[in-house]
Each structure stands twice: as structure tokens, then as C-alpha cells.
């Protein structure tokens, strides 16, 4: 297959990312290519080796996946085209015949550890944890004898010749990971009425009220800010960028007003895309912030400039 039909994902085979990717209808007609890391998956898109990449960006227990958040904020610009929400439950995968009292070392992706910490403390209090590049890579390392057990998806067991010793492990019920399908920049898809817009912001200066000014842009236009997360820029203590998601589409007048306001306030802004929400939840639009309200206000201002401001 050509690069235009190739989708990269955080591998190796058997990751939750692969499971999330396979929920997309178009995945059935694409060549799915596992990559060793999130940066490698996104770089495959940047270099044209893949048309898109699916990577994890947020977990309901641990929060943002920093590798993805940081990679989208740096390097050649990319764009989010859709998101996938996947419920997460882990299995403890072992080599056949391994008893639970023989487990001295365990592994998994760093984001997995907070989701199984209480279970580990209860059932394997003396086991040593070491992180792997992904949960599936942890399963591979168990197969190769590097560790005694791995926390991964139960579906990874057959791929790596392991057995699920314990299944349905999760400290928090309804734990969910959010994944994003990322491609090269292009015109965003048309609004669906249940959309999300993502940006990265760099403030002009570290001063009192700087972040409040950003938040007020969202509030004054009636746009719900769904997530905002600070990340160090690497340029020194106290220098941060902000990754933010809000309800709505860039073609919605209220969202466009927010983005224009942020562009004025911030030293820089990176638009990461407007795309359909995976939960299909439509926003509650406050009175005075509909597209019609913004158009009416713009028309009123035009009449004022033309000397026709006598009417309402």
C-alpha cells in the first residue's frame, strides 16, 4: 500500500492504541503500522510515510499523555482530525504456568501504573515496577523473560504467547483513554454541531493575570473550556505553554472570536484542529453567543460606522 493509505500508531502490535484505531471504520482499508513511540508515529506523518497516526493524548485517571501533548506543541505542525474514547481495563499477563506468588517484577506503560497502583499494593505489594515503552512492549518483554508479568490489554496475550492470570484490573471504574487521529494541516472538516477545538498557547509574559486573560476570552464568548494543561517549554523555570480543548468548531462565531482574542493576547498560538467529539455531546449555547448574535452585533457596528446608528 502507498503512504496515503497507511496509518501509524503507538506500537507494537497489541496496544490499546491499536485497539482504539481498529474502532475506526476506515482502519479496515488501511495498512496499520506500529511505531516504537509517540514521536515516531507523529514523525511518520510529518515525513509523509503515513497519512495519519493515532496516539493517546489523555487518560481519565492520569491526565494528559505528555509525550503527545509536547510533540503536538513542537516540531512541524500537525492537525487533529478526530478522537476516539476507549474504556480501559488491564489484564496481568504472564508466561504459561506462572503463579501469582512467583511474580517479582512487573511492567507496563507509565500511564498504566496509576490505574493499577491500588491493585498492586493489595495483591503484589513486593513486586518491582519498571516502565515499558507501551503496554504491548511490556508483554513482549515478559515473553522474552525480562519481567515476570505485564499489565496490558487481555487481547495482547495471544499475540505474545502469554496467559491472562488476572483480568479486568482497574483501580477506577469507567477509566477511559482518549486518542487522537493526527494528520498534516488542511482545512478542517465541516462542523457537526458536536465538535471540539484544540490549541497550544504561549503567553507573552509571566505576569499577574496573564492566564486569567486567556480564560476570560473563553468565558466572555460563552465557550466552554474542556481542558487546559500547562507544559514546560524547556526554556527555563516558569516558562510554560498551555494545551487547551474547548467545545465548538472554528467556524462557530463564538469559537472564532476566542481564537482571534487569543491571537492578540498570546505570543504565539498553534491551532491543532476542530473535529467531531467522540461522545457526540452538543454544547449548551448561552444567550448572546449564538452565530446569529455575533452577526447581528457586527451588522450593528457596520451601521454605526455608516452613520445609520439610530435604530436598534
TINUKE-994266 format. One record per residue (C-alpha): y, z, x. Coordinates in steps of 0.05 Angstrom, whole numbers, padded with zeros to 5 digits, always signed. Layout:
N
YZX...
This chain:
312
+00000+00000+00000+00072-00010+00021+00122+00045+00034+00154+00032-00034+00090+00057-00067+00078+00116-00021+00095+00188-00039+00094+00242+00015+00081+00315+00001+00072+00381+00037+00000+00378+00060-00054+00379+00080-00098+00359+00021-00109+00415-00028-00039+00447-00030-00004+00469-00093+00047+00415-00076-00007+00362-00083-00029+00393-00149+00043+00390-00174+00051+00318-00151-00012+00297-00188+00020+00321-00254+00070+00263-00249+00044+00201-00287+00067+00154-00231+00024+00191-00180-00037+00155-00206-00009+00089-00179+00019+00115-00113-00012+00128-00045-00004+00203-00035+00007+00220+00038+00001+00293+00062+00052+00315+00115+00049+00374+00162+00114+00406+00139+00172+00400+00091+00218+00369+00144+00164+00318+00160+00156+00300+00086+00230+00290+00077+00238+00253+00142+00185+00204+00118+00234+00186+00061+00293+00182+00109+00258+00133+00155+00231+00091+00098+00158+00109+00110+00154+00136+00039+00192+00121-00025+00196+00195-00044+00170+00263-00026+00150+00323-00068+00167+00391-00036+00172+00463-00061+00242+00489-00069+00239+00554-00109+00189+00608-00129+00199+00656-00186+00176+00715-00143+00201+00699-00073+00263+00657-00090+00285+00595-00051+00239+00559-00003+00286+00560+00057+00254+00502+00093+00270+00456+00035+00339+00485+00019+00360+00479+00092+00331+00409+00101+00368+00382+00040+00433+00411+00066+00427+00378+00135+00409+00311+00164+00415+00244+00129+00429+00255+00055+00374+00253+00004+00374+00260-00072+00332+00298-00123+00304+00254-00179+00261+00302-00218+00229+00371-00216+00161+00399-00231+00144+00470-00252+00074+00494-00233+00044+00562-00253+00015+00594-00190-00048+00637-00184-00086+00645-00119-00159+00649-00100-00186+00685-00040-00225+00631-00004-00279+00648+00047-00335+00615+00084-00400+00618+00044-00435+00685+00049-00373+00725+00069-00369+00793+00036-00302+00825+00019-00314+00884+00066-00322+00835+00124-00252+00807+00116-00207+00830+00173-00157+00772+00177-00124+00733+00121-00075+00675+00120-00033+00633+00073+00036+00603+00067+00093+00654+00078+00116+00645+00006+00047+00666-00017+00048+00734+00016+00099+00768-00032+00058+00742-00091-00006+00777-00068+00022+00836-00030+00001+00889-00081-00068+00858-00087-00077+00860-00012-00054+00932-00008-00105+00952-00061-00166+00912-00041-00156+00893+00033-00109+00947+00060-00132+00939+00132-00133+00863+00135-00083+00830+00182-00040+00775+00152-00018+00714+00192+00022+00657+00162-00001+00585+00159+00039+00521+00151+00013+00515+00079-00039+00549+00035-00086+00489+00045-00076+00493+00120-00096+00565+00115-00161+00543+00081-00173+00494+00137-00164+00549+00189-00215+00592+00152-00263+00534+00152-00253+00527+00227-00266+00601+00238-00195+00622+00257-00189+00671+00199-00236+00706+00151-00201+00687+00086-00143+00647+00058-00100+00653-00004-00097+00583-00034-00109+00546-00099-00181+00551-00124-00184+00475-00123-00179+00475-00047-00246+00510-00039-00289+00447-00048-00244+00407-00002-00255+00454+00057-00326+00476+00043-00305+00546+00023-00322+00593-00034-00272+00628-00081-00291+00701-00071-00238+00725-00119-00197+00682-00168-00134+00689-00210-00097+00733-00160-00023+00745-00172+00020+00807-00170+00069+00778-00220+00044+00746-00284+00074+00678-00301+00091+00666-00228+00117+00594-00222+00137+00549-00165+00189+00495-00174+00180+00429-00137+00229+00371-00130+00216+00297-00121+00265+00273-00069+00285+00201-00051+00341+00163-00018+00410+00166-00052+00421+00119-00111+00453+00121-00179+00425+00180-00218+00383+00166-00280+00418+00168-00347+00429+00236-00380+00372+00262-00424+00410+00319-00456+00368+00370-00417+00389+00360-00345+00404+00397-00281+00454+00381-00225+00445+00406-00154+00496+00410-00098+00507+00442-00030+00576+00472-00016+00613+00491+00047+00674+00537+00036+00739+00522+00072+00746+00593+00099+00714+00662+00095+00767+00697+00055+00771+00746-00004+00758+00710-00069+00731+00645-00039+00664+00649-00074+00698+00674-00138+00740+00610-00139+00675+00570-00137+00644+00610-00193+00707+00603-00236+00702+00527-00231+00636+00531-00267+00659+00584-00316+00724+00550-00337+00688+00485-00353+00634+00520-00392+00578+00501-00344+00520+00549-00336+00505+00563-00262+00430+00570-00259+00421+00586-00185+00465+00598-00125+00439+00617-00057+00474+00627+00009+00444+00600+00074+00469+00608+00145+00497+00544+00175+00475+00562+00246+00548+00560+00270+00557+00635+00274+00552+00701+00237+00587+00698+00170+00586+00622+00164+00545+00601+00104+00532+00543+00058+00515+00551-00015+00459+00515-00052+00472+00513-00127+00440+00486-00190+00475+00482-00257+00459+00458-00327+00481+00388-00344+00488+00318-00315+00543+00289-00271+00560+00241-00328+00576+00301-00373+00651+00311-00372+00646+00386-00361+00600+00377-00301+00644+00322-00272+00704+00369-00278+00666+00423-00240+00647+00375-00184+00718+00349-00177+00744+00420-00175+00692+00440-00122+00711+00379-00081+00783+00403-00080+00764+00475-00062+00710+00465-00011+00710+00439+00060+00652+00394+00040+00604+00384-00017+00537+00347-00018+00515+00320-00085+00439+00326-00089+00429+00293-00157+00426+00301-00232+00356+00299-00261+00316+00320-00322+00298+00393-00329+00223+00405-00327+00228+00456-00383+00267+00407-00428+00316+00463-00448+00382+00435-00473+00445+00474-00455+00488+00512-00505+00556+00478-00500+00615+00524-00511+00670+00503-00558+00725+00467-00520+00678+00439-00466+00645+00380-00501+00656+00310-00476+00699+00297-00537+00743+00358-00520+00755+00332-00449+00771+00262-00475+00819+00290-00527+00855+00331-00474+00860+00271-00427+00889+00230-00484+00940+00285-00500+00962+00285-00427+00970+00210-00427+01015+00214-00489+01056+00267-00454+01067+00222-00394+01085+00165-00440+01136+00207-00477+01093+00210-00540+01081+00285-00539+01109+00300-00606+01041+00301-00641+00982+00348-00633
